[in-house]
Amino acid sequence: MVLEGDAQKLKVIVGESDRVYQRPLFEAIVFAAKKYKMAGVTALKGTLSYGADSIVNNTKVFNISPELPIIIELIDRNERIRNFAEIAAKLIEKSGSGGIIYIEDVNVLLYTSSAK
C-alpha cells in the first residue's frame, strides 16, 4: 500500500479492563483493524487519566486501578478512517464501556516496511 500526503489519524481511547466478546476491547479493535487492512495501528498504555466518569486512574504502586487508558492510533486514507471509526464505535457500544473516538488530519511523510 502506498500512503503519503494527506491522511487521517483515528484515535480511540478505552479502558484497559474493558472487554468485548471475551477479549480485551483494545485487542478486538486492533485485530479488527488488521482484518480491515488498515495501513497501521499502534496501541499504547497510558499512565494517568480521567474521562466522562471523572475518576482519576494512574500507575502509582499502591493504587490498584485496573482501568488505565489504552490509546489506539490508526493512520490511513480519509474514507477508510471514517469507515473504521464506525466499526470501533460499534465495538465500544457492544462492550458496554466508555471511551472516546476522534479524528485528526495528518500529513504522511514516509510509510514503508522494514528492509530485510
C-alpha positions in Angstrom: 0.0 0.0 0.0 1.2 3.5 -0.9 0.4 6.0 1.8 1.7 9.6 1.6 0.5 13.1 1.8 -2.9 13.9 3.3 -4.3 11.2 5.5 -6.1 10.9 8.8 -5.4 9.6 12.3 -8.1 7.9 14.2 -7.6 7.9 17.9 -9.6 5.6 20.2 -9.2 5.7 24.0 -10.7 2.9 26.1 -10.0 1.3 29.4 -7.5 -1.5 29.9 -10.1 -3.7 31.6 -12.9 -3.2 29.0 -13.9 -6.4 27.3 -15.9 -7.4 24.3 -16.5 -11.0 23.0 -14.5 -12.4 26.0 -11.3 -10.5 25.0 -9.8 -7.1 25.8 -11.6 -4.3 23.9 -8.3 -2.8 22.7 -7.3 -6.1 21.3 -10.6 -6.5 19.5 -10.1 -3.1 17.9 -6.5 -3.8 16.8 -7.4 -7.1 15.3 -10.5 -5.6 13.6 -8.1 -3.0 12.1 -5.8 -5.8 10.8 -8.8 -7.7 9.3 -10.0 -4.4 7.7 -6.4 -4.0 6.3 -5.8 -0.6 7.8 -2.4 0.9 6.9 -1.2 0.9 10.5 -2.2 0.7 14.2 -0.5 1.2 17.5 -1.8 0.6 21.0 -0.2 2.4 23.9 -0.9 2.2 27.6 -1.4 5.5 29.4 -0.2 6.3 32.9 -2.7 8.8 34.1 -6.3 9.5 33.0 -9.8 10.6 33.8 -12.7 10.9 31.5 -16.5 11.2 31.4 -16.8 9.3 34.7 -14.3 11.8 36.2 -12.4 9.1 38.0 -8.6 9.6 38.2 -6.7 6.4 37.2 -2.9 6.1 37.5 0.0 3.7 37.7 1.2 4.5 41.2 2.5 1.5 43.1 -0.2 1.5 45.8 -3.1 2.2 43.5 -4.7 -1.0 42.3 -6.6 0.6 39.4 -7.4 -1.9 36.6 -8.7 1.0 34.4 -5.6 2.5 32.9 -6.2 4.1 29.5 -5.3 2.3 26.3 -4.7 4.7 23.4 -5.2 3.1 19.9 -3.9 5.2 16.9 -4.7 4.2 13.3 -3.5 6.1 10.2 -4.9 5.6 6.8 -6.8 7.4 4.0 -9.7 9.6 5.0 -12.5 7.4 3.8 -11.0 4.2 5.3 -10.6 6.0 8.7 -14.2 7.2 8.7 -15.4 3.7 7.9 -13.3 2.1 10.5 -14.4 4.7 13.1 -17.9 3.2 12.8 -16.6 -0.3 13.5 -14.6 0.9 16.5 -17.7 2.7 17.8 -19.8 -0.5 17.5 -17.2 -2.5 19.4 -17.2 0.1 22.2 -21.0 0.1 22.3 -21.1 -3.8 22.3 -18.6 -3.8 25.3 -20.9 -1.5 27.3 -17.9 0.6 28.4 -17.0 4.2 27.8 -14.4 5.7 25.6 -13.7 8.4 23.0 -13.0 8.3 19.3 -11.7 11.3 17.3 -10.1 12.0 14.0 -7.1 14.3 13.2 -5.8 15.3 9.8 -2.1 14.3 9.3 0.4 14.6 6.5 2.3 11.3 6.0 5.9 11.9 5.0 7.1 8.3 5.0 5.3 4.9 5.1 7.5 2.0 4.4 8.1 -1.6 5.7 11.5 -2.6 7.1 14.1 -3.7 4.6 15.0 -7.3 5.4 
